[in-house]
Amino acid sequence: MSKWGKVSKLSKLSASADPFASMPLSELKAERCQKLVWDVEAEKWQESVVMVKMEGEQFQNGAQRACYRAKEMDAEQFMKLPDWKKAENVVVKKYMSPAARDVYENDVRMQMVAKSLGEKYNKRNPPKKVDFMLTYMLVTLDREEEQVYCAEHFLEGNYEKYNNNSGYVAVQDSDEEQHVVTIRNTPNTFSHFSFLESKHSMIVVDIQGVADLYTDPQIHTVKGDDFGQGNLGVPGLALFFNTHQCNPLCKSLGLEEFSRYHVAGFALAREWASSTLSKTFSRLQLDQLPTLAAPPKASEAEASPHPLRRVDLSNTVVDLSSLITSTADEMVETDEERLLRQQRLGLIHHQTARYFETGRLSEDGATPDHRASFFHLQQASSCGLLSGLMGLARIYSGLPRDVLPEVQMEDDRSCFRCMKRAALLHPHPYPMYHLAQMLHEGRGTSKSYKQAAEWYQKALNLLWQGEPPKRCGVEDEVTFYGYEECLKPHVVAQKLAELHAEGGDDLEPNKPLAVELYREAAEAAMEAMLGKLSMKLYARADELEAEVEAENE
């Protein structure tokens, strides 16, 4: 029997043990309600009709919802012999501010998804099993105006909160190295498990309840577009892993540890426990947190009386072994789901890098930690995230960027490795264009006009199909410095035409092909309202065509 099932059984004890015994049952009206239970596996609602007696005055309330005591029995039992003293003790919850029906549906779905993950966790045979209260919707059927509630069996016992949706963990002490020692291992281990079990797509947090029977969880998802305002998306995931330290239970279950430059110590965790972070954050609150400001343009930085402070990380250990890819065939053989799972992990590292850069995760909440930020940007790159790879590549190339603009670490070879992996992993003209440039110029690698032409051609083929989607891999929107240039077909076609016109090294000249490319570039320039450039490209095509005719005579 599940933990919540035991609670249901206990609620049917005699009136002397019944915490709802004081309810004025004879004075309360019995009303029909539609009961809606979310079936996670079938992804549909299971419906039934129940009879409910509900008090009109709340007996408790949280930050957003008021709680009412109620008794519930199924309609069939009500028709036979309605003994309300033996009915189920139920707590019904209603938002104190007006809320649409889908808000209640989200709450129910969220808890049932968490319950399903709890069942999967228990199959790993942990020392202590976990469970979530069975929650469902009640919709009144006989009132003039339909009322919607969330409901669950009454939970008795010592109620505790073990973590929340913004990185807080309940701690009791620290070890000799000032590492956090949590009150209990199971709740935080379950949160960690839920992230891995969902293939890095979500995590169950806000773990609270009696012992290991939980209720009212919050789920953060990578997409961040469901499960209410408490779903902080990737930022919420980053906040959890900043304070979560794998405990002996995590290790005994073989849970993969989240790589970090350093972990939040006991002092920070204790500080968060007594700060505003200890309360539930909403997405609206998160939007008020510090964000990265775009760095000034190169010309502005040079003219400024207070130039950017340069941070030299040249002595930082750089592990790029995971960025080395020998052939494109290796990437074709890689399982797509594994790549997406790793990129989701990369999103969290990328967000963590941004938090460290702004000082959001520092002990004082303000001082930037560039080394920690750079470490997590490396991790994002190792996960194959396009933003991580391109951000790291621009650091190594010394080009303007929106992440770590102060860091100085120019390394053409490392830049090339990042660019190559990005181009192999992501069918997007941005990395392809820049990889072609590096091969053309011989920066960070041996010069190869032939390979440069191949990558320019791949980028151009994508551009001829239409404007590249802003979504790439698991990222909803990709934007980079220099992004616009590589999205202009006339720019890429002109580069490719120049290569085929001149040839060199390992590429034989192909002037007829160059003529076609110049004309394609001219047409694209004309469509972009660049008349002078278009005429110049047409003229160059005519010159080359004349050369071809002369050579054939």
Disulfide bonds with the S-S distance in Angstrom:
none
